Amino acid sequence: MKKIGEHKAKKGLIRFEIEEKDNVIMDVKITGDFFIYPEETITELEDALRGKKLEELENAIEDFFAVRLDVEMPYINVEDFKMALKNALSEEK
C-alpha cells in the first residue's frame, strides 16, 4: 500500500512516499524543496529505512541523523522529517 505525507518546515517542504507490504517498507522516496548537504544523505536515509517495519521508522530516522554529524540542513531538522513521516503513516492513498 502506498502512503504519502508532507510537512512544511521553516524553509522547505519534505515529502515521504512509502510503499509498504505487510507492515514492512518495500520502498521509500523522500523529496521536497529543502537543502541538505551532502546531497547523497537522502539516498542513504532512504536505504536505511527500506526493510524496516512501520513502527521502527521514527527511531531509524533519529538513529540515522544521530551518527551523521557531517549533515547540514539549514532551517530544517530531524523533527521535520519525523513529521512528514507521521503524516505519511496517517494517510492511506
C-alpha positions as CSV (number, residue, x, y, z in Angstrom):
1,M,0.0,0.0,0.0
2,K,1.3,3.4,-0.9
3,K,1.4,6.1,1.8
4,I,2.2,9.8,1.1
5,G,2.8,12.6,3.6
6,E,4.2,16.1,3.6
7,H,5.4,18.5,6.1
8,K,6.1,22.2,5.5
9,A,9.2,23.0,7.5
10,K,10.5,26.5,8.2
11,K,12.4,26.6,4.9
12,G,11.1,23.9,2.7
13,L,8.6,21.1,2.1
14,I,9.5,17.5,2.9
15,R,7.6,14.7,1.2
16,F,7.6,11.0,2.0
17,E,6.3,8.4,-0.4
18,I,6.2,5.0,1.3
19,E,5.4,1.7,-0.3
20,E,4.7,-0.9,2.3
21,K,3.6,-4.5,2.4
22,D,2.7,-6.5,5.5
23,N,3.8,-3.5,7.7
24,V,7.4,-3.6,6.1
25,I,8.8,-0.8,4.0
26,M,9.4,-2.1,0.5
27,D,10.4,1.3,-1.0
28,V,10.6,4.9,0.2
29,K,11.2,8.2,-1.6
30,I,12.0,11.4,0.2
31,T,11.6,14.6,-1.9
32,G,10.9,18.2,-1.4
33,D,12.3,21.7,-1.8
34,F,14.7,21.7,1.1
35,F,18.5,22.0,1.2
36,I,20.7,19.2,2.6
37,Y,24.4,18.6,2.3
38,P,26.0,16.2,1.4
39,E,23.5,15.6,-1.4
40,E,23.6,11.8,-1.1
41,T,22.3,12.0,2.5
42,I,18.7,11.5,1.4
43,T,19.5,8.4,-0.7
44,E,21.4,7.0,2.3
45,L,18.4,7.7,4.6
46,E,16.1,6.0,2.1
47,D,18.3,3.0,2.1
48,A,18.4,2.9,5.9
49,L,14.6,2.8,6.0
50,R,14.0,0.1,3.5
51,G,13.1,-3.3,5.0
52,K,12.1,-1.7,8.4
53,K,8.8,-2.2,10.0
54,L,6.5,0.9,10.0
55,E,6.8,1.2,13.8
56,E,10.6,1.3,13.6
57,L,10.8,4.2,11.1
58,E,10.8,7.1,13.6
59,N,13.6,5.6,15.6
60,A,15.5,4.7,12.4
61,I,15.4,8.4,11.3
62,E,16.7,9.5,14.7
63,D,19.4,6.9,14.7
64,F,20.5,7.8,11.2
65,F,20.9,11.5,11.9
66,A,22.5,10.8,15.4
67,V,25.6,9.4,13.7
68,R,25.7,11.7,10.7
69,L,27.4,14.7,12.2
70,D,28.5,15.8,8.7
71,V,25.0,16.7,7.5
72,E,24.0,20.3,7.1
73,M,20.2,21.1,6.9
74,P,19.6,24.8,7.1
75,Y,16.2,25.7,8.7
76,I,15.1,22.0,8.8
77,N,15.8,19.3,11.4
78,V,15.2,15.7,12.3
79,E,11.7,16.6,13.8
80,D,10.7,17.9,10.4
81,F,11.5,14.6,8.8
82,K,9.6,12.8,11.5
83,M,6.5,15.0,11.0
84,A,6.5,14.2,7.3
85,L,6.8,10.5,8.1
86,K,3.9,10.7,10.6
87,N,1.8,12.4,8.0
88,A,2.5,9.7,5.5
89,L,1.7,7.0,8.0
90,S,-1.6,8.6,8.9
91,E,-2.7,8.9,5.3
92,E,-3.6,6.0,3.1
93,K,-3.7,6.5,-0.7
